[in-house]
Amino acid sequence: MKLCIWKAYLYKMILQQQIGQRGEQMAAAYLMNEGSIIKERNWRFSKAEIDINAEIKDLLVFLEVKTKSYTY
């Protein structure tokens, strides 16, 4: 029984990771369509991560993307 619960937990984690990656792709595509320049994605420093590093007009912007997988 414990193995079944572990498999369900892993499946949920993988699904959430895929949803998050898709959200980041959509955010980057939106920014590029608006004329922004994506400098870097998934930049890491120590334990921190920045999802998107972009230049919007004359500003350097650091973005954390949150994606939800449900609607109300």
C-alpha positions as a Markdown table, in Angstrom:
| # | Residue | x | y | z |
|---|---|---|---|---|
| 1 | Met | 0.0 | 0.0 | 0.0 |
| 2 | Lys | 2.8 | 2.4 | 0.8 |
| 3 | Leu | 4.4 | 1.9 | -2.7 |
| 4 | Cys | 1.1 | 3.0 | -4.3 |
| 5 | Ile | 0.9 | 6.2 | -2.2 |
| 6 | Trp | 4.6 | 6.9 | -3.1 |
| 7 | Lys | 3.9 | 6.5 | -6.8 |
| 8 | Ala | 0.9 | 8.8 | -6.6 |
| 9 | Tyr | 3.0 | 11.4 | -4.8 |
| 10 | Leu | 5.7 | 11.2 | -7.5 |
| 11 | Tyr | 3.2 | 11.5 | -10.3 |
| 12 | Lys | 1.7 | 14.6 | -8.6 |
| 13 | Met | 5.1 | 16.2 | -8.2 |
| 14 | Ile | 6.0 | 15.5 | -11.9 |
| 15 | Leu | 2.7 | 16.9 | -13.0 |
| 16 | Gln | 3.2 | 20.1 | -11.0 |
| 17 | Gln | 6.7 | 20.5 | -12.4 |
| 18 | Gln | 5.3 | 20.2 | -15.9 |
| 19 | Ile | 2.6 | 22.7 | -15.2 |
| 20 | Gly | 5.1 | 25.2 | -13.8 |
| 21 | Gln | 7.4 | 24.8 | -16.8 |
| 22 | Arg | 4.5 | 25.4 | -19.2 |
| 23 | Gly | 3.5 | 28.5 | -17.2 |
| 24 | Glu | 7.1 | 29.8 | -17.5 |
| 25 | Gln | 7.0 | 29.1 | -21.3 |
| 26 | Met | 3.8 | 31.0 | -21.7 |
| 27 | Ala | 5.1 | 34.0 | -19.6 |
| 28 | Ala | 8.3 | 34.2 | -21.7 |
| 29 | Ala | 6.3 | 34.0 | -25.0 |
| 30 | Tyr | 4.0 | 36.8 | -23.8 |
| 31 | Leu | 6.9 | 39.0 | -22.8 |
| 32 | Met | 8.7 | 38.4 | -26.2 |
| 33 | Asn | 5.4 | 39.2 | -28.1 |
| 34 | Glu | 5.3 | 42.5 | -26.1 |
| 35 | Gly | 8.8 | 43.3 | -27.3 |
| 36 | Ser | 10.7 | 42.4 | -24.2 |
| 37 | Ile | 14.1 | 40.7 | -24.4 |
| 38 | Ile | 14.6 | 37.5 | -22.3 |
| 39 | Lys | 18.1 | 37.6 | -20.9 |
| 40 | Glu | 18.0 | 34.4 | -19.0 |
| 41 | Arg | 15.6 | 31.7 | -17.7 |
| 42 | Asn | 15.8 | 29.6 | -14.5 |
| 43 | Trp | 18.9 | 31.5 | -13.2 |
| 44 | Arg | 20.2 | 29.9 | -10.0 |
| 45 | Phe | 22.4 | 31.3 | -7.2 |
| 46 | Ser | 23.0 | 29.0 | -4.2 |
| 47 | Lys | 19.4 | 27.9 | -3.3 |
| 48 | Ala | 17.6 | 30.7 | -5.0 |
| 49 | Glu | 16.1 | 30.7 | -8.5 |
| 50 | Ile | 14.8 | 33.4 | -10.7 |
| 51 | Asp | 12.4 | 32.1 | -13.4 |
| 52 | Ile | 12.8 | 34.9 | -16.0 |
| 53 | Asn | 15.3 | 37.7 | -16.3 |
| 54 | Ala | 14.1 | 40.1 | -18.9 |
| 55 | Glu | 14.7 | 43.6 | -20.3 |
| 56 | Ile | 11.4 | 45.5 | -20.5 |
| 57 | Lys | 12.0 | 48.8 | -22.2 |
| 58 | Asp | 15.0 | 50.2 | -20.2 |
| 59 | Leu | 14.4 | 48.1 | -17.1 |
| 60 | Leu | 16.0 | 44.9 | -16.0 |
| 61 | Val | 13.2 | 42.8 | -14.5 |
| 62 | Phe | 13.4 | 39.6 | -12.4 |
| 63 | Leu | 10.2 | 37.5 | -12.6 |
| 64 | Glu | 8.9 | 34.7 | -10.5 |
| 65 | Val | 6.1 | 32.8 | -12.4 |
| 66 | Lys | 3.3 | 31.1 | -10.5 |
| 67 | Thr | 1.0 | 28.8 | -12.5 |
| 68 | Lys | -2.3 | 27.4 | -11.2 |
| 69 | Ser | -3.7 | 24.2 | -12.6 |
| 70 | Tyr | -7.4 | 24.8 | -11.7 |
| 71 | Thr | -10.1 | 27.3 | -12.1 |
| 72 | Tyr | -12.8 | 28.4 | -9.7 |
